[in-house]
Amino acid sequence: MAGSIVGKSVNVIDAQTEEPAWTLQLDLGVRPMAFSTNPDGSTKWIFVQVSGLNGFVVVDFATPQGNQAHPESGTCLPEKQRSPKDPSPSHGMAVTSDGKTLVVCSRLNNYLYSYSLPD
């Protein structure tokens, strides 16, 4: 998988054929991503941070659709308010090794949010 800030897309490559499997276009540039898995180890969800959003997008891997999720005080900064040095208010995320929690860093409000998975 690869994300594109300029192309505003998540791109998935089939590991067997080394060909593009699917691409999901988003409204904002793709930043860090984290992944959760099904019991068989296959990808279940992709969590995508995007430029200007204090939050993230959840992508269902089986049916490539994105749904935006925000922290309680989440906001999307207008492009003119984004600093070139800090274009992404939410930057940094991970799924814990037990697969039960997603942690998301908010640079906008200096919080670390945690989300119970699969909820």
C-alpha positions in Angstrom: 0.0 0.0 0.0 1.0 3.5 -0.7 -0.5 6.9 -0.1 -0.1 10.1 -2.0 -0.2 13.6 -0.6 -0.3 15.3 -4.0 -2.6 12.6 -5.6 -4.9 12.4 -2.5 -5.1 8.7 -2.9 -4.6 5.3 -1.2 -3.1 2.8 -3.7 -3.2 -0.9 -3.1 -0.9 -3.3 -5.0 -1.7 -7.0 -5.4 1.4 -8.8 -4.0 0.9 -11.8 -6.3 0.7 -9.9 -9.6 2.5 -6.7 -8.6 -0.2 -4.8 -10.3 -2.6 -2.2 -8.9 -5.5 -3.8 -7.1 -7.5 -0.6 -6.3 -7.1 3.1 -5.7 -9.3 5.2 -3.4 -9.4 8.9 -4.1 -9.8 11.1 -1.0 -10.5 14.9 -0.7 -7.2 15.6 1.1 -3.6 14.4 0.8 -2.7 11.1 2.4 -0.4 11.2 5.4 0.5 8.3 7.8 -1.5 5.1 7.7 -2.1 2.2 10.2 -3.7 -1.2 9.6 -5.9 -3.6 11.5 -6.2 -7.3 10.5 -8.7 -10.0 10.3 -8.1 -13.3 12.3 -6.4 -14.8 9.2 -3.9 -11.9 9.1 -5.4 -10.2 6.1 -6.0 -6.4 6.2 -9.4 -5.4 7.6 -9.2 -1.6 7.9 -6.7 1.1 6.8 -6.7 4.1 9.1 -5.5 7.1 7.1 -4.4 10.5 8.3 -4.9 13.3 5.8 -3.6 16.8 5.3 -5.5 19.5 7.3 -7.7 17.1 9.2 -7.5 16.7 13.0 -8.8 13.1 12.7 -8.5 10.2 10.3 -10.3 8.3 7.6 -11.3 4.6 8.1 -11.1 2.6 4.9 -12.8 -0.8 4.7 -10.2 -3.0 2.8 -12.8 -5.4 1.5 -15.1 -2.7 0.0 -12.7 0.2 -0.5 -14.7 3.1 0.9 -13.6 5.8 3.3 -15.5 7.1 6.3 -14.1 10.1 8.1 -13.6 9.9 11.9 -12.8 12.8 14.2 -11.6 13.2 17.8 -14.2 14.9 20.0 -12.8 18.3 19.2 -11.8 17.4 15.7 -11.7 20.0 13.0 -10.5 20.4 9.4 -8.3 23.4 9.0 -8.9 25.5 5.9 -5.9 25.3 3.5 -5.0 29.0 4.0 -4.6 28.3 7.8 -2.3 25.4 7.4 1.4 26.1 7.9 3.8 24.8 5.3 5.9 23.5 8.2 2.9 21.8 9.9 0.3 20.9 7.2 -1.2 18.0 9.2 -2.7 18.7 12.6 -3.1 15.0 13.2 0.1 13.2 12.5 1.1 9.8 13.9 -0.9 6.7 14.6 -0.6 3.0 15.3 -2.6 -0.1 16.1 -1.4 -1.8 19.3 0.3 -5.2 18.9 -2.8 -7.0 20.4 -4.9 -5.4 17.6 -7.4 -4.0 20.2 -6.6 -0.3 20.2 -5.8 2.5 17.7 -3.8 5.4 19.0 -3.8 8.7 17.2 -1.7 11.8 17.8 -3.2 15.2 17.6 -0.6 18.0 17.1 -3.4 20.6 17.0 -4.5 20.1 20.7 -1.5 18.0 22.0 -3.7 15.0 22.8 -3.2 11.3 22.2 -6.5 9.6 21.4 -7.2 5.9 21.8 -10.0 4.0 20.0 -11.2 0.6 21.0 -11.1 -1.8 18.0 -13.3 -3.1 16.4 -15.7 -0.5 17.8 
